[in-house]
Amino acid sequence: MGLKKALFFGAIVTGTTALISYKSLNQLKKIKLKNNLLDATENVKDFVLDKFYYINDYKEDMKDCFVDGMNEIRQNESFDKENLNYKDLKNGTETFYPTEEPY
C-alpha cells in the first residue's frame, strides 16, 4: 500500500471514529466539547497573533539597531582613499580592503 493510500485510509478511519464518538455523546457533553474546542481555537489564535506581533516588533528593533550601528561606524571610521584602507579612529588599527573582487 502506498503512502497516499495509507494516509487516505487513516483519515477515513479517524474521521469515522470521531463521528461515532461524537454521536454517542449526550447533548450536555456535546455542548461542553464544542465550547472546549472553541476556547482552544481562540487560545491558539491569540498565541499566533501574539507571536506574530512579537516577531514583527523584534524585526523593527533589529532594523533600528542595524541602522544605528551603521551610523556609529560611519561616525567613528574614516576612509583613506590613497591606501584603500579603513582606519579605525578608536584603536588605530588598519584593515586592507582590495579594490578588485577576488571572484
N, C-alpha and C positions, 0 to 999 in steps of 0.2 A: 504494500500500500504506500502510495506516495505521500509526501508531506502535506500537499494541498488537501488530499482526501482525508488524511488523518485530522488535520485542523478543522475541516468542514464537519466530519463526524463528531469530533469533540465539542464543537459549538452546538450541534444539534442535540447531543446528549445533555450538555449543560443547560441549554435553554429549556429542554423538556423537563429536566429535574427541577429547575427553578419554577417553572409554571405549575407543576404538580404540587410542589411545596407551598406555593402561594395560594393555590386553590384550596388546600387543606386547612388554611388558617381561618379563624373566625373573624368577624367584622372588626372587633376591637384590636386584634393583633395586626390586621391589615392596615388599619389607620396608624398604629404605632410604627409599623415598618415603613410606611410612606413618610411619616414625619421624620423618622431617623434618617432615611435616605435624603430627604430634602435638606435636613440640617448638615449632613455630611457633605452634600454637594455645595452648600453655601460656605462651609468651612474651607473646602478645597479652593473654591473661587476666591475667597478672601485671602488665603495663603498665597495663591498665584499672583494676585494683584499686588499684594504687599511686596513680594519678591521682585516683581517687575519694576515697581517704583523704586525699590532699594537699589536695584542694578542700574536703573536709569540715573539716579542721583549719584551713584558711585562713578558712573561713566562721566558725568559732568564734572565731578570733583577731580577725576584723573586728568581730564582735559584742561581744567584750570591749573592744576599743578604742573602739567607739561608746559603750558604757556608761560607760567610764572618762572619755571626753571629755565626755559629758553631765554626769557628776558633777562634773567640774572646772569646767564652765561654771556649774553651779548654785552652786558654792562661790565663784567669782570675780565673779559678777554679782548685782546686786540689782534688784528690780522696783519702780519708782516708780509707785504706783497713781494718784497725784494727777495726774501729767502723762502717764501711759501711755507712759513711755519706759523702755528698758533702759539702765542706766548701767553701763558697764564700769569696774570699780574699778581695773583695772590702768593704763589710759591715760586715763581721764576723758572718753571720748567718749560721746555720746548718739545713739541711733538711735530715730526715731519709728516706732511701730507703731500704725496707726489701729485703732479699736475695731470698725469695720464692715468687712466684707469688700468689696473693690472689684468683685466679680462676683456 
